[in-house]
């Protein structure tokens, strides 16, 4: 799979570690930045990641910031994205099987590198179950208001 990964400055080191891990698993990595620990705005990188997945440039996305909250909100502003904020492997797996998530977000200040790797692996291994979940997932891309 081609996996897009993006972060803010707070998650720069975790981004590098996860990108390397993805490569060892045989995935192609599209690193959308940033290139250093200099302060950046997480929405800019969340939007880049959302566009990469929505356009088909990447199959899945991994969004990282200090808490994971801000960047997940940014990614989810794109109607084609379903980005789940996860902190352990079960929620990462369920995000795929029940919600057909095409991106996950994690907080570098909250999730250590080994747990982040476990979440990433569970997310990538998951398959959407469809069935009773299809109608619910379809509503996620429809205007609610």
Secondary structure, 3 states (H helix, E strand, C coil): CEEEEEECHHHHHHHHHHHHHHHHCCCEEEECCCCCCCCCCHHHHHHHHHHHHHHCCCCEEEEEECCCHHHHHHHHCCCCCCEEECCCHHHHHHHHHCCCCCEEEEECCCCCHHHHHHHHHHHHHCCCCCCHHHHHHHHHCCCCC
